[in-house]
Structures are given as C-alpha cells and as structure tokens.
Amino acid sequence: MNPSRAHPHDTDDNASPRFTLLIRIEVDECHRPAIASRLDDYLQQMGRLFQPQSGYLGAELQEGAGPQLVGLLNWRRREDWESAWDCQHTRSDVFADSLLRLGARSIRFDSQGA
C-alpha cells in the first residue's frame, strides 16, 4: 500500500482544497491490506464519477494515527461537494458494508473546511 497516493483530477496549482470529505476506518493490522485496497478502489471510483464535476480536486488514501486508514475527497467548496454528491450513485452504505465484511472495526464519515 502506498499511504499517500493521490488521484488528482484538477491540475490548477492555485486551487487548494477548502472542503474535504474524510472517510476514517479503524482496522486491525491483519485486515489492513484488503481494506486499504477496497478503500483505494472506492476513491478511484468516486474520482471517475466526480471528475467532470466543477470543484472536484481529487482523492487520496492516507494512513491515519494508530490503526486508521483515511480516505480524502477534496473539493474547492462545500457547495461543490453538495451539488455533486448523490446517494444513488455513491452508495456509501454498500461501501461501508463491504468494509465491515472485510474486517473494519468502524467507519466514520466526517468533513473539514468550509
């Protein structure tokens, strides 16, 4: 696993993320590779879905503190994310269920920025 592999979809160097959707996953070491792979696949899938959306900056997978993996979806503004996020297409409940079956201890969606 590459802990900070970015999937940029917007190469505007002057655009810094102002809103980030965080997916924090608590995981035992023995399940880390499978869960990291599934999370990375999900982030790439979201990248393909959001790539044409205005304001989408990219996604990345990072190792968090302790037993955490963190997926980040970066946007210019919260409003850009809100207009693009569609529960019918992103199906985070199905994604979460698959990670729990792979051995994730907990999954928490959070955000930072304005």
N, CA, C and O atoms as a GROMACS GRO file, in nm:
protein
  456
    1MET      N    1   0.084  -0.118   0.000
    1MET     CA    2   0.000   0.000   0.000
    1MET      C    3   0.088   0.123   0.000
    1MET      O    4   0.186   0.130   0.074
    2ASN      N    5   0.053   0.220  -0.082
    2ASN     CA    6   0.121   0.348  -0.083
    2ASN      C    7   0.037   0.444   0.001
    2ASN      O    8  -0.072   0.481  -0.043
    3PRO      N    9   0.082   0.486   0.119
    3PRO     CA   10  -0.004   0.555   0.213
    3PRO      C   11  -0.052   0.693   0.170
    3PRO      O   12  -0.146   0.744   0.232
    4SER      N   13   0.005   0.754   0.071
    4SER     CA   14  -0.040   0.887   0.034
    4SER      C   15  -0.050   0.900  -0.117
    4SER      O   16  -0.004   0.998  -0.175
    5ARG      N   17  -0.112   0.802  -0.180
    5ARG     CA   18  -0.125   0.805  -0.325
    5ARG      C   19  -0.240   0.896  -0.364
    5ARG      O   20  -0.354   0.869  -0.327
    6ALA      N   21  -0.212   1.000  -0.436
    6ALA     CA   22  -0.314   1.097  -0.477
    6ALA      C   23  -0.371   1.058  -0.612
    6ALA      O   24  -0.304   0.995  -0.694
    7HIS      N   25  -0.494   1.098  -0.634
    7HIS     CA   26  -0.561   1.079  -0.761
    7HIS      C   27  -0.612   1.215  -0.806
    7HIS      O   28  -0.733   1.238  -0.803
    8PRO      N   29  -0.524   1.307  -0.849
    8PRO     CA   30  -0.570   1.442  -0.882
    8PRO      C   31  -0.649   1.444  -1.011
    8PRO      O   32  -0.616   1.374  -1.108
    9HIS      N   33  -0.753   1.523  -1.012
    9HIS     CA   34  -0.836   1.541  -1.131
    9HIS      C   35  -0.843   1.686  -1.171
    9HIS      O   36  -0.907   1.720  -1.271
   10ASP      N   37  -0.781   1.771  -1.098
   10ASP     CA   38  -0.780   1.913  -1.129
   10ASP      C   39  -0.637   1.960  -1.108
   10ASP      O   40  -0.588   1.957  -0.995
   11THR      N   41  -0.571   2.002  -1.212
   11THR     CA   42  -0.430   2.037  -1.202
   11THR      C   43  -0.408   2.186  -1.180
   11THR      O   44  -0.295   2.232  -1.194
   12ASP      N   45  -0.509   2.261  -1.146
   12ASP     CA   46  -0.495   2.404  -1.119
   12ASP      C   47  -0.414   2.420  -0.991
   12ASP      O   48  -0.464   2.397  -0.882
   13ASP      N   49  -0.287   2.460  -1.006
   13ASP     CA   50  -0.198   2.471  -0.891
   13ASP      C   51  -0.242   2.576  -0.789
   13ASP      O   52  -0.203   2.569  -0.673
   14ASN      N   53  -0.323   2.670  -0.831
   14ASN     CA   54  -0.368   2.775  -0.739
   14ASN      C   55  -0.491   2.733  -0.659
   14ASN      O   56  -0.533   2.805  -0.568
   15ALA      N   57  -0.548   2.619  -0.691
   15ALA     CA   58  -0.669   2.573  -0.622
   15ALA      C   59  -0.629   2.482  -0.507
   15ALA      O   60  -0.580   2.372  -0.528
   16SER      N   61  -0.650   2.529  -0.385
   16SER     CA   62  -0.623   2.445  -0.269
   16SER      C   63  -0.756   2.396  -0.214
   16SER      O   64  -0.855   2.470  -0.216
   17PRO      N   65  -0.760   2.272  -0.166
   17PRO     CA   66  -0.886   2.220  -0.114
   17PRO      C   67  -0.936   2.303   0.004
   17PRO      O   68  -0.861   2.335   0.095
   18ARG      N   69  -1.061   2.336  -0.001
   18ARG     CA   70  -1.122   2.409   0.110
   18ARG      C   71  -1.224   2.324   0.182
   18ARG      O   72  -1.265   2.356   0.294
   19PHE      N   73  -1.265   2.215   0.118
   19PHE     CA   74  -1.358   2.123   0.182
   19PHE      C   75  -1.311   1.981   0.153
   19PHE      O   76  -1.282   1.948   0.038
   20THR      N   77  -1.305   1.899   0.255
   20THR     CA   78  -1.261   1.760   0.240
   20THR      C   79  -1.359   1.668   0.309
   20THR      O   80  -1.391   1.686   0.426
   21LEU      N   81  -1.406   1.568   0.236
   21LEU     CA   82  -1.484   1.460   0.295
   21LEU      C   83  -1.384   1.355   0.340
   21LEU      O   84  -1.304   1.306   0.261
   22LEU      N   85  -1.388   1.320   0.469
   22LEU     CA   86  -1.296   1.224   0.528
   22LEU      C   87  -1.368   1.092   0.553
   22LEU      O   88  -1.481   1.090   0.604
   23ILE      N   89  -1.304   0.984   0.519
   23ILE     CA   90  -1.355   0.851   0.549
   23ILE      C   91  -1.251   0.786   0.639
   23ILE      O   92  -1.146   0.743   0.592
   24ARG      N   93  -1.280   0.778   0.769
   24ARG     CA   94  -1.186   0.722   0.867
   24ARG      C   95  -1.228   0.578   0.898
   24ARG      O   96  -1.342   0.552   0.935
   25ILE      N   97  -1.133   0.488   0.884
   25ILE     CA   98  -1.161   0.346   0.905
   25ILE      C   99  -1.065   0.290   1.008
   25ILE      O  100  -0.944   0.297   0.991
   26GLU      N  101  -1.120   0.235   1.116
   26GLU     CA  102  -1.041   0.165   1.218
   26GLU      C  103  -1.024   0.022   1.170
   26GLU      O  104  -1.121  -0.044   1.134
   27VAL      N  105  -0.899  -0.026   1.171
   27VAL     CA  106  -0.873  -0.156   1.113
   27VAL      C  107  -0.761  -0.226   1.190
   27VAL      O  108  -0.664  -0.163   1.232
   28ASP      N  109  -0.776  -0.358   1.207
   28ASP     CA  110  -0.668  -0.439   1.262
   28ASP      C  111  -0.561  -0.456   1.155
   28ASP      O  112  -0.590  -0.454   1.036
   29GLU      N  113  -0.437  -0.471   1.198
   29GLU     CA  114  -0.324  -0.483   1.105
   29GLU      C  115  -0.344  -0.598   1.006
   29GLU      O  116  -0.308  -0.586   0.889
   30CYS      N  117  -0.400  -0.708   1.051
   30CYS     CA  118  -0.416  -0.823   0.962
   30CYS      C  119  -0.515  -0.797   0.848
   30CYS      O  120  -0.509  -0.863   0.745
   31HIS      N  121  -0.607  -0.702   0.866
   31HIS     CA  122  -0.706  -0.670   0.764
   31HIS      C  123  -0.668  -0.548   0.681
   31HIS      O  124  -0.735  -0.516   0.583
   32ARG      N  125  -0.561  -0.480   0.721
   32ARG     CA  126  -0.524  -0.352   0.657
   32ARG      C  127  -0.507  -0.362   0.505
   32ARG      O  128  -0.564  -0.279   0.434
   33PRO      N  129  -0.432  -0.459   0.451
   33PRO     CA  130  -0.412  -0.461   0.305
   33PRO      C  131  -0.542  -0.472   0.226
   33PRO      O  132  -0.561  -0.400   0.128
   34ALA      N  133  -0.631  -0.561   0.267
   34ALA     CA  134  -0.757  -0.580   0.193
   34ALA      C  135  -0.845  -0.456   0.204
   34ALA      O  136  -0.907  -0.415   0.105
   35ILE      N  137  -0.851  -0.397   0.321
   35ILE     CA  138  -0.936  -0.280   0.340
   35ILE      C  139  -0.876  -0.159   0.268
   35ILE      O  140  -0.949  -0.080   0.209
   36ALA      N  141  -0.745  -0.144   0.273
   36ALA     CA  142  -0.680  -0.033   0.202
   36ALA      C  143  -0.705  -0.044   0.052
   36ALA      O  144  -0.730   0.055  -0.015
   37SER      N  145  -0.698  -0.166   0.001
   37SER     CA  146  -0.723  -0.187  -0.142
   37SER      C  147  -0.866  -0.150  -0.178
   37SER      O  148  -0.890  -0.083  -0.279
   38ARG      N  149  -0.961  -0.193  -0.095
   38ARG     CA  150  -1.103  -0.163  -0.122
   38ARG      C  151  -1.129  -0.013  -0.110
   38ARG      O  152  -1.203   0.043  -0.192
   39LEU      N  153  -1.071   0.053  -0.012
   39LEU     CA  154  -1.089   0.197   0.004
   39LEU      C  155  -1.028   0.270  -0.116
   39LEU      O  156  -1.088   0.364  -0.168
   40ASP      N  157  -0.910   0.228  -0.159
   40ASP     CA  158  -0.847   0.291  -0.275
   40ASP      C  159  -0.934   0.272  -0.399
   40ASP      O  160  -0.950   0.366  -0.478
   41ASP      N  161  -0.989   0.152  -0.418
   41ASP     CA  162  -1.080   0.129  -0.531
   41ASP      C  163  -1.199   0.224  -0.525
   41ASP      O  164  -1.240   0.280  -0.627
   42TYR      N  165  -1.255   0.241  -0.407
   42TYR     CA  166  -1.371   0.329  -0.389
   42TYR      C  167  -1.332   0.473  -0.423
   42TYR      O  168  -1.408   0.542  -0.491
   43LEU      N  169  -1.216   0.518  -0.375
   43LEU     CA  170  -1.174   0.655  -0.404
   43LEU      C  171  -1.153   0.675  -0.554
   43LEU      O  172  -1.188   0.781  -0.607
   44GLN      N  173  -1.098   0.576  -0.621
   44GLN     CA  174  -1.081   0.586  -0.766
   44GLN      C  175  -1.217   0.590  -0.837
   44GLN      O  176  -1.236   0.664  -0.933
   45GLN      N  177  -1.310   0.509  -0.788
   45GLN     CA  178  -1.445   0.508  -0.845
   45GLN      C  179  -1.510   0.646  -0.827
   45GLN      O  180  -1.572   0.698  -0.920
   46MET      N  181  -1.495   0.703  -0.709
   46MET     CA  182  -1.551   0.836  -0.685
   46MET      C  183  -1.482   0.940  -0.774
   46MET      O  184  -1.546   1.034  -0.822
   47GLY      N  185  -1.352   0.923  -0.796
   47GLY     CA  186  -1.279   1.014  -0.884
   47GLY      C  187  -1.336   1.012  -1.026
   47GLY      O  188  -1.354   1.116  -1.088
   48ARG      N  189  -1.363   0.891  -1.076
   48ARG     CA  190  -1.422   0.880  -1.211
   48ARG      C  191  -1.561   0.942  -1.214
   48ARG      O  192  -1.599   1.006  -1.312
   49LEU      N  193  -1.636   0.923  -1.109
   49LEU     CA  194  -1.771   0.979  -1.104
   49LEU      C  195  -1.769   1.131  -1.095
   49LEU      O  196  -1.847   1.199  -1.161
   50PHE      N  197  -1.678   1.185  -1.012
   50PHE     CA  198  -1.677   1.328  -0.987
   50PHE      C  199  -1.586   1.407  -1.081
   50PHE      O  200  -1.594   1.530  -1.084
   51GLN      N  201  -1.501   1.340  -1.157
   51GLN     CA  202  -1.404   1.410  -1.241
   51GLN      C  203  -1.466   1.522  -1.324
   51GLN      O  204  -1.408   1.631  -1.330
   52PRO      N  205  -1.580   1.501  -1.388
   52PRO     CA  206  -1.634   1.611  -1.468
   52PRO      C  207  -1.700   1.722  -1.384
   52PRO      O  208  -1.738   1.825  -1.438
   53GLN      N  209  -1.711   1.700  -1.254
   53GLN     CA  210  -1.779   1.798  -1.169
   53GLN      C  211  -1.690   1.919  -1.143
   53GLN      O  212  -1.571   1.906  -1.114
   54SER      N  213  -1.750   2.033  -1.152
   54SER     CA  214  -1.679   2.156  -1.120
   54SER      C  215  -1.647   2.157  -0.970
   54SER      O  216  -1.734   2.131  -0.887
   55GLY      N  217  -1.525   2.188  -0.937
   55GLY     CA  218  -1.486   2.199  -0.798
   55GLY      C  219  -1.423   2.076  -0.738
   55GLY      O  220  -1.372   2.083  -0.626
   56TYR      N  221  -1.424   1.962  -0.808
   56TYR     CA  222  -1.361   1.841  -0.757
   56TYR      C  223  -1.210   1.850  -0.779
   56TYR      O  224  -1.166   1.874  -0.891
   57LEU      N  225  -1.132   1.831  -0.673
   57LEU     CA  226  -0.987   1.846  -0.681
   57LEU      C  227  -0.912   1.713  -0.681
   57LEU      O  228  -0.800   1.706  -0.732
   58GLY      N  229  -0.971   1.607  -0.626
   58GLY     CA  230  -0.903   1.479  -0.626
   58GLY      C  231  -0.928   1.403  -0.498
   58GLY      O  232  -0.999   1.448  -0.409
   59ALA      N  233  -0.865   1.284  -0.490
   59ALA     CA  234  -0.882   1.197  -0.374
   59ALA      C  235  -0.748   1.135  -0.340
   59ALA      O  236  -0.659   1.126  -0.425
   60GLU      N  237  -0.735   1.094  -0.215
   60GLU     CA  238  -0.612   1.026  -0.174
   60GLU      C  239  -0.640   0.935  -0.056
   60GLU      O  240  -0.736   0.952   0.019
   61LEU      N  241  -0.553   0.837  -0.042
   61LEU     CA  242  -0.558   0.742   0.068
   61LEU      C  243  -0.437   0.768   0.155
   61LEU      O  244  -0.324   0.776   0.106
   62GLN      N  245  -0.460   0.782   0.287
   62GLN     CA  246  -0.351   0.806   0.380
   62GLN      C  247  -0.362   0.710   0.498
   62GLN      O  248  -0.471   0.661   0.530
   63GLU      N  249  -0.248   0.684   0.561
   63GLU     CA  250  -0.251   0.610   0.686
   63GLU      C  251  -0.274   0.712   0.796
   63GLU      O  252  -0.202   0.812   0.806
   64GLY      N  253  -0.374   0.688   0.879
   64GLY     CA  254  -0.403   0.777   0.989
   64GLY      C  255  -0.326   0.737   1.114
   64GLY      O  256  -0.240   0.649   1.109
   65ALA      N  257  -0.356   0.802   1.223
   65ALA     CA  258  -0.292   0.771   1.351
   65ALA      C  259  -0.336   0.633   1.399
   65ALA      O  260  -0.454   0.598   1.390
   66GLY      N  261  -0.241   0.556   1.449
   66GLY     CA  262  -0.273   0.424   1.503
   66GLY      C  263  -0.330   0.331   1.398
   66GLY      O  264  -0.275   0.319   1.289
   67PRO      N  265  -0.441   0.266   1.432
   67PRO     CA  266  -0.496   0.165   1.341
   67PRO      C  267  -0.593   0.223   1.238
   67PRO      O  268  -0.692   0.158   1.204
   68GLN      N  269  -0.568   0.343   1.189
   68GLN     CA  270  -0.661   0.408   1.097
   68GLN      C  271  -0.609   0.416   0.954
   68GLN      O  272  -0.490   0.431   0.930
   69LEU      N  273  -0.702   0.404   0.862
   69LEU     CA  274  -0.683   0.442   0.723
   69LEU      C  275  -0.776   0.560   0.700
   69LEU      O  276  -0.886   0.566   0.755
   70VAL      N  277  -0.733   0.655   0.617
   70VAL     CA  278  -0.814   0.773   0.592
   70VAL      C  279  -0.822   0.797   0.442
   70VAL      O  280  -0.719   0.810   0.375
   71GLY      N  281  -0.943   0.802   0.391
   71GLY     CA  282  -0.967   0.840   0.252
   71GLY      C  283  -1.014   0.984   0.250
   71GLY      O  284  -1.097   1.024   0.332
   72LEU      N  285  -0.962   1.062   0.157
   72LEU     CA  286  -0.999   1.203   0.147
   72LEU      C  287  -1.050   1.234   0.007
   72LEU      O  288  -0.986   1.197  -0.092
   73LEU      N  289  -1.164   1.300  -0.001
   73LEU     CA  290  -1.216   1.352  -0.127
   73LEU      C  291  -1.213   1.504  -0.114
   73LEU      O  292  -1.282   1.560  -0.030
   74ASN      N  293  -1.133   1.570  -0.198
   74ASN     CA  294  -1.109   1.713  -0.185
   74ASN      C  295  -1.189   1.794  -0.287
   74ASN      O  296  -1.196   1.759  -0.405
   75TRP      N  297  -1.247   1.902  -0.237
   75TRP     CA  298  -1.331   1.991  -0.319
   75TRP      C  299  -1.291   2.136  -0.293
   75TRP      O  300  -1.236   2.169  -0.188
   76ARG      N  301  -1.317   2.222  -0.389
   76ARG     CA  302  -1.290   2.365  -0.369
   76ARG      C  303  -1.382   2.422  -0.262
   76ARG      O  304  -1.338   2.497  -0.175
   77ARG      N  305  -1.510   2.386  -0.270
   77ARG     CA  306  -1.608   2.442  -0.176
   77ARG      C  307  -1.705   2.333  -0.133
   77ARG      O  308  -1.727   2.236  -0.205
   78ARG      N  309  -1.760   2.350  -0.015
   78ARG     CA  310  -1.863   2.257   0.035
   78ARG      C  311  -1.979   2.249  -0.064
   78ARG      O  312  -2.034   2.141  -0.087
   79GLU      N  313  -2.016   2.361  -0.121
   79GLU     CA  314  -2.128   2.366  -0.215
   79GLU      C  315  -2.102   2.279  -0.338
   79GLU      O  316  -2.194   2.218  -0.393
   80ASP      N  317  -1.975   2.273  -0.382
   80ASP     CA  318  -1.942   2.187  -0.496
   80ASP      C  319  -1.967   2.041  -0.462
   80ASP      O  320  -2.024   1.966  -0.542
   81TRP      N  321  -1.925   2.001  -0.342
   81TRP     CA  322  -1.948   1.864  -0.298
   81TRP      C  323  -2.097   1.836  -0.284
   81TRP      O  324  -2.145   1.732  -0.330
   82GLU      N  325  -2.170   1.927  -0.222
   82GLU     CA  326  -2.313   1.906  -0.202
   82GLU      C  327  -2.388   1.891  -0.333
   82GLU      O  328  -2.481   1.811  -0.343
   83SER      N  329  -2.350   1.968  -0.434
   83SER     CA  330  -2.420   1.958  -0.562
   83SER      C  331  -2.382   1.829  -0.638
   83SER      O  332  -2.460   1.781  -0.719
   84ALA      N  333  -2.263   1.775  -0.612
   84ALA     CA  334  -2.218   1.655  -0.682
   84ALA      C  335  -2.257   1.526  -0.612
   84ALA      O  336  -2.283   1.426  -0.679
   85TRP      N  337  -2.262   1.526  -0.480
   85TRP     CA  338  -2.287   1.403  -0.404
   85TRP      C  339  -2.430   1.358  -0.423
   85TRP      O  340  -2.524   1.432  -0.394
   86ASP      N  341  -2.447   1.237  -0.471
   86ASP     CA  342  -2.578   1.180  -0.497
   86ASP      C  343  -2.579   1.040  -0.437
   86ASP      O  344  -2.508   0.951  -0.486
   87CYS      N  345  -2.657   1.021  -0.333
   87CYS     CA  346  -2.657   0.892  -0.263
   87CYS      C  347  -2.690   0.775  -0.355
   87CYS      O  348  -2.644   0.664  -0.330
   88GLN      N  349  -2.768   0.797  -0.458
   88GLN     CA  350  -2.800   0.688  -0.550
   88GLN      C  351  -2.676   0.640  -0.625
   88GLN      O  352  -2.667   0.522  -0.658
   89HIS      N  353  -2.580   0.730  -0.652
   89HIS     CA  354  -2.462   0.692  -0.728
   89HIS      C  355  -2.343   0.658  -0.640
   89HIS      O  356  -2.257   0.579  -0.681
   90THR      N  357  -2.334   0.713  -0.520
   90THR     CA  358  -2.218   0.689  -0.437
   90THR      C  359  -2.238   0.572  -0.342
   90THR      O  360  -2.140   0.508  -0.304
   91ARG      N  361  -2.357   0.543  -0.304
   91ARG     CA  362  -2.394   0.427  -0.224
   91ARG      C  363  -2.295   0.396  -0.112
   91ARG      O  364  -2.240   0.286  -0.104
   92SER      N  365  -2.271   0.493  -0.025
   92SER     CA  366  -2.175   0.475   0.083
   92SER      C  367  -2.217   0.363   0.179
   92SER      O  368  -2.131   0.305   0.246
   93ASP      N  369  -2.347   0.332   0.188
   93ASP     CA  370  -2.390   0.224   0.276
   93ASP      C  371  -2.339   0.089   0.225
   93ASP      O  372  -2.297   0.006   0.304
   94VAL      N  373  -2.343   0.066   0.094
   94VAL     CA  374  -2.292  -0.057   0.037
   94VAL      C  375  -2.141  -0.064   0.056
   94VAL      O  376  -2.087  -0.170   0.089
   95PHE      N  377  -2.074   0.046   0.034
   95PHE     CA  378  -1.929   0.055   0.054
   95PHE      C  379  -1.894   0.021   0.198
   95PHE      O  380  -1.804  -0.060   0.222
   96ALA      N  381  -1.964   0.080   0.293
   96ALA     CA  382  -1.937   0.055   0.434
   96ALA      C  383  -1.961  -0.092   0.470
   96ALA      O  384  -1.881  -0.152   0.542
   97ASP      N  385  -2.069  -0.149   0.421
   97ASP     CA  386  -2.096  -0.290   0.447
   97ASP      C  387  -1.984  -0.380   0.398
   97ASP      O  388  -1.945  -0.475   0.467
   98SER      N  389  -1.931  -0.351   0.280
   98SER     CA  390  -1.824  -0.436   0.227
   98SER      C  391  -1.698  -0.425   0.312
   98SER      O  392  -1.627  -0.524   0.330
   99LEU      N  393  -1.669  -0.307   0.365
   99LEU     CA  394  -1.550  -0.292   0.451
   99LEU      C  395  -1.570  -0.363   0.584
   99LEU      O  396  -1.475  -0.420   0.637
  100LEU      N  397  -1.689  -0.360   0.638
  100LEU     CA  398  -1.715  -0.430   0.763
  100LEU      C  399  -1.700  -0.581   0.743
  100LEU      O  400  -1.648  -0.650   0.830
  101ARG      N  401  -1.743  -0.630   0.628
  101ARG     CA  402  -1.725  -0.773   0.598
  101ARG      C  403  -1.578  -0.809   0.584
  101ARG      O  404  -1.538  -0.922   0.612
  102LEU      N  405  -1.495  -0.713   0.539
  102LEU     CA  406  -1.351  -0.737   0.526
  102LEU      C  407  -1.278  -0.726   0.659
  102LEU      O  408  -1.160  -0.761   0.667
  103GLY      N  409  -1.346  -0.680   0.765
  103GLY     CA  410  -1.283  -0.676   0.897
  103GLY      C  411  -1.262  -0.538   0.956
  103GLY      O  412  -1.197  -0.526   1.060
  104ALA      N  413  -1.316  -0.433   0.894
  104ALA     CA  414  -1.304  -0.299   0.953
  104ALA      C  415  -1.377  -0.297   1.087
  104ALA      O  416  -1.486  -0.353   1.100
  105ARG      N  417  -1.317  -0.232   1.187
  105ARG     CA  418  -1.381  -0.223   1.318
  105ARG      C  419  -1.484  -0.112   1.322
  105ARG      O  420  -1.588  -0.127   1.386
  106SER      N  421  -1.456   0.000   1.256
  106SER     CA  422  -1.553   0.109   1.250
  106SER      C  423  -1.523   0.195   1.128
  106SER      O  424  -1.410   0.200   1.079
  107ILE      N  425  -1.627   0.263   1.079
  107ILE     CA  426  -1.615   0.353   0.964
  107ILE      C  427  -1.688   0.482   1.001
  107ILE      O  428  -1.804   0.480   1.043
  108ARG      N  429  -1.620   0.594   0.983
  108ARG     CA  430  -1.680   0.723   1.018
  108ARG      C  431  -1.658   0.821   0.904
  108ARG      O  432  -1.546   0.839   0.857
  109PHE      N  433  -1.766   0.883   0.860
  109PHE     CA  434  -1.758   0.988   0.761
  109PHE      C  435  -1.755   1.121   0.834
  109PHE      O  436  -1.831   1.142   0.929
  110ASP      N  437  -1.670   1.211   0.791
  110ASP     CA  438  -1.652   1.341   0.857
  110ASP      C  439  -1.614   1.441   0.748
  110ASP      O  440  -1.597   1.404   0.632
  111SER      N  441  -1.599   1.566   0.787
  111SER     CA  442  -1.555   1.666   0.691
  111SER      C  443  -1.472   1.773   0.762
  111SER      O  444  -1.477   1.787   0.885
  112GLN      N  445  -1.397   1.846   0.682
  112GLN     CA  446  -1.323   1.959   0.736
  112GLN      C  447  -1.322   2.067   0.630
  112GLN      O  448  -1.326   2.038   0.510
  113GLY      N  449  -1.319   2.191   0.674
  113GLY     CA  450  -1.316   2.304   0.582
  113GLY      C  451  -1.453   2.366   0.568
  113GLY      O  452  -1.551   2.320   0.626
  114ALA      N  453  -1.456   2.471   0.490
  114ALA     CA  454  -1.580   2.546   0.472
  114ALA      C  455  -1.645   2.517   0.340
  114ALA      O  456  -1.751   2.572   0.310
   0.00000   0.00000   0.00000
